Amino acid sequence: MDPYAPVPPSPPSPPPVARPWWRRPGFVVMGVLVVFGGGLLLFGDPSGGPERGVGEAKGSGRPEASAAPSSAVATRAPSASPTPAEPPDLVGKVLKEARGVADGAGYDVVTHDASDRDDGQWDADGWKVCFQTAGGQRGGGRPVLDLGVVRVESPCPAADGEKVTWPTMPDVAGAAFVRAGEMLEAVGVRKVRPESVYTDVTLPADPSAWRVCFQDPAPGREIENPQYATAYLKLAPPDAACPEEPYARLRPEPTP
């Protein structure tokens, strides 16, 4: 081959192919600007400035955490019960009523027999309050009233835990029957049975004017639960003296 032979000319370059409209530089630049601007609107300023996106923490790409956990309300300590007012005066009330009044005032109640008998208080309607003291506080936070109680028909003892002092039988001898009944009623005796002191004299339907010669129970005897006791009175007519002992005869039997 001849090294000096002339080099044939290069083939002509093909004509430039026109680029699609979406790949032209101007459109690409505009697309970048649109995408960048949309990102700012959607996600905020990545520099953490005042224009950062909603819910995005300053200087962070993560949403802001809540200031307090959602369970804070559930774990909040329960508020203390309001301190009740001055305790109500329950002395003299029946136990059932006393419990209701105490509960309405914000107090719990415990009870004990105020006498020396230590009986259980099973029927709240059958007991009354003689003493009340503060009994501390229960786990629930309510203060407690300790009530010393006795049977409704019983008098209160002189002090909590002491023996109940029952009334004593009054001396009604010599009194008219109507007056004797008033004296017995004053100490709680409701049942009175009059009888003629003479076996040969019949007691009238209305012995109000007859006088008492003998009585049972005897004067001065303690009457426990007087509402259930019965007083037996021996009466003589207004115009007759009392005999030396009951069941005598007013008129001696004629001698043969």
QUIBEL-V179283 format. One record per pair of residues at least 4 apart in sequence whose C-alpha atoms are under 7 Angstrom apart, sorted by the first residue. I is the first residue (numbers start at 1). J is the second residue. Records with the same first field share a line. If there is no record, write none. Layout:
# QUIBEL-V179283
I=J / J
This chain:
# QUIBEL-V179283
19=23 / 24
20=24
22=27
23=27 / 28
24=28
25=29
26=30
27=31
28=32
29=33
30=34
31=35
32=36
33=37
34=38
35=39
36=40
37=41
38=42
39=43
40=44 / 45
42=53
43=52 / 53
44=51 / 52 / 53
45=49 / 51 / 52 / 53
46=52
47=59
48=52 / 58 / 59
52=56
55=63 / 64
56=60 / 61 / 62 / 63 / 64
57=61 / 62 / 63 / 64
68=72
71=75
72=76
81=141
84=105 / 106
88=102
90=98 / 129
91=129 / 130 / 131 / 132
92=128 / 129 / 130
93=97 / 98 / 128 / 129
94=98 / 125 / 127 / 128 / 129
95=99 / 124 / 125 / 127 / 128 / 129
96=100 / 124 / 125
97=101
98=102
99=103 / 109
100=104
101=105
102=106 / 107 / 108
103=107 / 108
106=142
107=142 / 143 / 144 / 145
108=142 / 143 / 144 / 145
109=144 / 145 / 146
110=145 / 146 / 147
111=146 / 147 / 148 / 149
112=147 / 148 / 149
113=118 / 119 / 148 / 149 / 150
114=148 / 149 / 150 / 160 / 161
115=150 / 157 / 160 / 161 / 162 / 163 / 164
116=161 / 162 / 163
126=151 / 152
127=149 / 150 / 151 / 152
128=149 / 150 / 151 / 152
129=147 / 148 / 149 / 150
130=148 / 149 / 150 / 156
131=147 / 148 / 149 / 160
132=145 / 146 / 147 / 148
133=145 / 146 / 147
134=144 / 145 / 146
135=144 / 145 / 146
136=143 / 144
137=141 / 142 / 143 / 144
138=142 / 143
148=160
150=154 / 156
153=225
154=225
155=164 / 166
156=164
157=162 / 163 / 164 / 165
158=162
166=222 / 223 / 224
167=187 / 222 / 223
168=220 / 221 / 222 / 223
169=217 / 218 / 219 / 220 / 221 / 222 / 223
170=184 / 219 / 220
171=219
172=180 / 212
173=212 / 213 / 214 / 215
174=211 / 212 / 213
175=179 / 180 / 211 / 212
176=180 / 208 / 209 / 210 / 211 / 212
177=181 / 207 / 208 / 209 / 210 / 211 / 212
178=182 / 208
179=183
180=184
181=185
182=186
184=188 / 189
185=189 / 190
188=226 / 227
189=226 / 227 / 229 / 230
190=227
191=229 / 230 / 231
192=230 / 231 / 232
193=231 / 232 / 233
194=232 / 233 / 234 / 235
195=203 / 233 / 234 / 235
196=201 / 202 / 203 / 234 / 235 / 236
197=234 / 235 / 236 / 246 / 247 / 248
198=246 / 247 / 248 / 249 / 250
199=247 / 248 / 249
200=249 / 250
203=207
209=238
210=235 / 236 / 237 / 238
211=235 / 236 / 237 / 238
212=233 / 234 / 235 / 236
213=234 / 235 / 236 / 242
214=233 / 234
215=232 / 233 / 234
216=231 / 232 / 233
217=221 / 231
225=229
236=240 / 241 / 242
243=248
